[in-house]
Amino acid sequence: MTSEPGYGDLILSGSDGIPIIPLTASDLTPWLDTANPIAARWVKAQSFDASPGTLIQLPDPDGNISAVLVGVGDLLASAKNPAIWALARAATALPPGTYRLDADQVPRVARHAMAVGWALSQYRYRRFLPGTSALEPRILSVGSDIEITAVTAEIEVVAMTRDLVNTPTNYMLPDALEAVARAIAHRHDARCHSIVGDALLEENFPTIHAVGRASEVAPRLIELNWGEENAPQVTIVGKGVCFDSGGLDLKPANGMRWMKKDMGGAAHALALADWVMRRKLPIRLQLLVPAVENAVAGNAFRPGDVLTTRAGITVEIGNTDAEGRLILCDALSYANERKPQLLLDFATLTGAARVALGGDLPAFFTPDDDLAQDFAMSSETLADPLWRLPLWAPYLDDMKSYLADVNNINEGNGGFAGAITAALYLQKFVDPSICWGHFDVYSWNAQSRPGRPKGGEAMALRAAFDVIRRRFGDA
């Protein structure tokens, strides 16, 4: 799926290339004291201070680059912060060529993370820019003790997530999203099928059908299964709203502009499933992607309608623009039937989560404190940020309906705590005995930063894989 194939090829085992020496501010003086006097004078003359993101190229007598100093601030001071973006600027600012990290200078866990950031810094989505030149590769050697296949998998699933979110809707409607799932399944000898159109009614997925029926491309529930029957069951669900017009509660133009990314939850779920299968984790995996376009037509569902969900819970439609939770509730009800040991869902669900936490921090919800602790640990260790918000049960009162079991929005408090009430809505459809976590992700970089170009982004994906791996074991 990556638009520049072979991001994993930017990382090599071994010790070839021009040395890159990461320095913290406290490392700089000792390095200058032991360096070649000419090099030391050069560094001082350039006012290099090892602040984060700074770099300086040291010339040899022939004018070639003999080494590169990269400032990482204090990012390597803690074993819990591997500084994934420490080399992000260097990865594109340096001339094309092969570079290496000195194994004696950088711990293995940090070299793994820095390698991932190095490759992702060179990510470009160029599918519709065929006339532009590809970025000439900067290759990094990370030492023979790094598992290159693990680094490659991490790089490529993040790039896959970015690619899927960046793809324009006219190339990524529900049928195309299904094709992606089938290609992933084929790659790993997994089983993939879908329930499409009116068959959703026959198979009792009424809310997925209601949200997607106005589109020219039929709604569907995509399901992938992989792994041994007797292995621990893990289910991953991803919101696949390929475009969200808002439905009859139509979004304004500025709110609709980037709604191609409303399938960001599905992108995360597909990438996480692919990563699990690449690494052959010892689980029984189920992936569920309810895929729809929330369009406007004569048969669109309406504000004030009452829908009966797969779980038998009736829902009054307070707003057709709160459609993601409607398709997810049927998928979550179906997931309950397997009684998974872990159930995770990803969704670009609410603007309220962005108001509360901004674009960088996915909101994470779970009633399970142990799961929350696991994610907090993985998030910090991998520098993959997220933030737990509470499932504050009293706010459910704000979603009462006078004619159904629940409203799909919180009309009772003026719309406050929208991310929490959306999560509470989903919780109604999850068996309380199941270990469940919900991610409200932005899936987007609003502006470019080193390693993180504007556009689609993977958020909490690396932490989620780490939690699954630590809970159920590696291959």
N, C-alpha and C positions, 0 to 999 in steps of 0.2 A: 504493500500500500504506500510505502514512502515515496515522496515525489523526487527525492534524490537517492536512488537505491544505494545501499551499501554503507550506511552510517557506521555499522559495526566494523567495517573495513578500515576506519580511521584509527582504530586501536590495535596495537600489536603487542605480542609478548616479546621479551628480550630486552636488549640494552643498546640498540642502534639509535643514532640520531644526535642532534645538537642538544646538549644538556639544558634542562630547565631547572632552575633552583628556586623553589618557593621560599620566601623569607618573611617571617613576622618582623614587626618593628624591633623586637628585642633581639632578633637574630642578626640584624644588619651590622651592628658595630663589631661583633666577633668575626663576622664574615670579612669585613673590611680589614680587620687586623691581620688576618691570615692570607688575604688574597694577594695576587700579583700586584706590586705597587702601581704599575701602569693602569691596570684594571680598576684598582681602588680609586685612583685619581679621576679616572673617567666617570665612575659612578658618582663621586662627590661633585664633580663638575656639572653633572646633569641633574643634581638635586634630587636624586632618587631617594625616597624615604620609606619604601616598603609598605606604603599605605595600600589598602585593598584595591585591586584592579590595575595598579601601576606596573609597568614593566620597562626594562632597559636591555638592549642588545649589546653584548660585549664583543668588540671586533678582535680578530686575530691580526698578526702582522701583515697578512695579505688582503685585509679588508673584508674577510668573510666573518660570519657570526661564529664566535667560539663558544658562547653560552648565553643564556637568557636568565635574568633575574626577574622574578615575578613577586610583587608585593601581595601578601595575603592578610595583612593586618594581624589580628589575633585569631583568625579563623581556624587555625590548626591547634590551638592551645588546649582544646577539649577533645577527648576521644569520642564524645557524643555529637560532635559537629564536624562531619567530614568535608565540609566546604565544597559542595558539589559545583558551585559556580566560581571557585577560586581561580580557575584558568580560563574562564569564559571569554574574557576580553582578549587574552593572549591567543586564543584559538583562531581568531579571525584577524587580529592586528599583526601577527607575525607573518613573514613571507611563507608561501607554500613550501612544503618540505617535510622532513621527518625529524621529530624531536623526541627527547626521552626524559623521564623523571628518574632521578637518582634514587635507587631503592634505599640507600642509607639515609637519605634526607627525609623521606616521607613514609609514614606507616602504611601498611598494605590496605587497610580499610579506607584510608584517605585517598590512596592512589586509585582504587576502584571508583570511588565517587567522583574524583576529579576527571577520570577518564570518561565517565558518563557525561559530565558537564562539557568537557572538551568537544566530544562528538556532537552533542545537542546544540552547541553554539554554532555549528556549521549547518544546522537545519535550514532549509529553504523550501517553500512551497512554490513550485515553478510550473505546475501543470498547465497553466494558461499563459505562460511567458516563454514559449518555445524559442523566441528570438534572442533571449538573453543568455549570457554565458553562465555555466555552472561555476560555483565557487571552487577554485583550485584547492585540492585537499591539503589540510595540515594534519599529519599523521603523528600519533603519540605512542611511543613505546613505554610500557608501564612496569616492566620487570617480569621475569619468568614465573613468579609466584602468584600472579593474578590469573584467575580463571576467565579467559577471554570469552568463552561462550556465555558466561553469566553476564559479563559486561555488555556483550552484543545484544542479548535478549532484552536487557533493561533499556538500552538505547532505542532499539527498534520498536518496542511497544509504546514508548513515549512518543516517538515519531509517528507511529500509527494513529495514536489518539489525536495528535495535532493535525494530521492529514485528514482524518475523517471529519473533524470539526471545521476545518478550513474549506472543505469541498462545498461548492455552491449547491443550493437545494435542487436545482434542475438536474444535477448529477447525483443527488443523494436523497431520493425519495424512498418510501418504504421498500419498494422492490429492490433498489440498489443496496439498501442496508441489509436486506436478506441475502443478497449475492455476496456481500462481504462476509457474513456469518457462514455461509456455505463454503466459501473459499478457505476460511480458517478451519472449519470442520474437516474439509478434504485434506488439508495439510497435516492434520494430526490424527487422521483416521477416526474422527468423532462422528456421531450421528446428529443430523440436523434436519428439522422439518418445520413447517409453518402452518398456521391456521389462518386462512385468508378470507376477507370479505364476509359474506353472510354465513359462512361456516363458523364464524366467531359466535353467532347467535345459537347455532346448533350445538356448539361445544361449551356454551355458557360462559362467554366472555363479553357480556353486554356493554360494559362501559368502554372497552377498547373499540368496539364496533361503533358506538354512538359518537365518540370523539372523532373518529377517522372517516365516517361514511360520506361526508360531503366532498372528499377529495376525489379527483379522477383516478388516483392510484389507491387501490383498496387497502384498508388497514389490515394489520396482521399481528399475530403473536409468533415470534421466532423463538425456537427452542433448540438448544444444542446440549447433548449429553456425551460425557466422556469418562472413562475410568472404570475400575473394577466394581462390580456390584456390591461387594462386601466392604468397600472402603468407606471412610467417613464422608457423609453427604455434605457438600458445600454448594449453596445456590447463590448466584450473582444475578441481579436484576438491573437493567439499565433503561432509563426513560428514552424512548426513541421518537420524540416529536420532531420530525424532519423539517417542518416549518410550522411556526405558530403565528397565525394572523390575529389570534385572539378569539377567533370564531365570531359569532354575532355581536359579542362585546368587543368590537374591533379595536385593536391597538392603534395608537397614533403612529404616524410615519416614523418618528424617531425611536419609538418602542419596537417597531417591526424590523428595523434595518438589519439587525444582526441575528434574527431569529433562525437563520440556518444553523446556529449553534445550539438550538434547543434539543438536539439529539446528542449533546455532549455526554449525558449519562450513559447512553448506549455505547458511545465511543469508548468510554472508560471500561464499561463492562466487557465489551468485545476484546479490548486490549488486555485486560486482566485475565480473562479466560485463555487467551492466546499465550500469555506468559506462564500461567499454570501448566498448560499442556507442553510448552517448550521445555520447561524444567521438570516435567513428569512428576509433579508432586503427587504423593500417595493419597489422593482423594477421589471421590466420585463427584464429578462436577456437573452441575446443571446451570446453563445460562439461559435467561429469559429476557427477551427484548420485545416489549409491545411497541410496534412501529406504526406511526400514523402521521398524517398531515392534518392539522387543525385548520380546515379551510371554511369558506363561506359558500353556501349554495342553498337551494330550496329545501334540502333534506338535512340541513345542519341542526344539531341539537340547540336548544334555546334556553335563555335565562328563564327560570321558573319551572322548567321541566323537572320531573322526578324520574330518576333512573334506579333500577334495581341491579345491584352488583352481583358478582359471582357468589359472594358470601351471603347473599340474601339481605344485606343492609341496604335500605333505601336512602337515596341521596337527592336532596333538592339542589338544583343548579342555581347558585347565587350569582355565578359569573362563569361564562364559557371560557374565559381566559385562565381559569384555574383547572386546566385540562390534564396536566401532567399527573396529578394525584389520582385522577379518575382512571387513567390507563394503568397506573402502577397498582391500584388497589386490586384489580382483577388478577394481575400477575403475582402479587404477593399472596393472595388467597390461594392461587394455584400452587405456589411454592410451599405453602404450609403442608400440602398433601404428602410431601416427601419427608416431612419432619427433619429438615436439615440440622446438622450440628452447628452450622454457621450460615446466616442469611445476611447478605449485604446488598443494598441498593444504592445506585448512583443516579442523581437527577439534577439537571439545571432547573430547580423547582421554583425558587422565589427570588424576587428582587429584594425582599426584606432581608435575606441573608447577606446580600451585598451591602445594604445600608448598615447592617449591624457590624460586619466584619471586613468590608472592603473586598477587593477582587482577589487578593492573595490567599485569604484564609477560607477554605471550605468549612461550612458548618457541619458538625458531626453530632448525631443523636443516637443514643442507645440507652435502654433501661438497665443494661448490664455493666456494673462498675468494673468488673474484671476485663471485659472487652474494651471499655474506655481506657483502662490503664495500659493495656497492650498497645492500643493505638497511640496513646500519648508517648510511650517509650519508643515505638518505631518512628513516629513523627519526628521526635527530637534527634534520635540516632541518625536518621537518614536526611535530616534537614528537609523534610517533606511536610510543610506546615498544615495544620488543621486545628479546629477549636471546638470543644464540646459545648453545646448549648443544652439547656434543660428541657425535658419533656414535662412541662409544667401543667399537670392535669387540670387545675381549675380553669385554664383557658378553653377547655373543651366546651364549657358553658356558652362561649361566644359563637359556637358553631351549631347551636340548636336550631332546629327547623320546626315550624308549627304544623307541617304536614308530612314530614319524613323523619327518618331516624337521625339524619345529620345534614347539615348544609355543607357544600364544598368550599365555602369561604367563611371567614369569621366576621359576620355582619354585626355581631353584638358589641364590639369595642372599637369601632371605627377603623378596623384594619390593622390595629397594633399587633406586634409579635407575629407577623405573618409567617416567618420561617418555622416558629414553634408550633403554631396551629396547623400548618401543613404537615409537619412531622407527626403531630398528634392524630391527624386524620389517617395517615398511613398506619400508625400503630394500631388503630382499630381493626386492621385487617391482618395483623400478624399474631399468630398463636403465642400467648404469653410464655409458653414453655420453650420457645425457640430463641436462641442467641441471635439478636438482630441489631444491625447497625445501618443507619441511613446517612448518606452524604448529600448535602445540598451544595453543589459545585458550580462555580462560574464557568469553568472550561475555557477561559479566554484571558489573553493578555491585552489590556486596552492600549498599552504602549510598549515599545521595544526596550528591552534591557539586555545586557550581555547574557547570552545563552537562552534568552526568552523573548523571541521576536513577537511583534504584534500578531495576534491571531489565536488559533486554537491552542489549548494547553492541557496537559495532564496534571491533575491535582489530587493528592492523597493516593494516587495509584501505586507509587512505590511503597508507601506505608502499608497499604492494604495487602500487597503481595507478601511483604515481610511478616505481617501478622498471620496470614494463612500458612506461610512456610514454618514459622515458629510454633504454631499451634498443632500442625499436623505432620511436620517433618519434611525433610528434603528427599529428593529421589534416592 
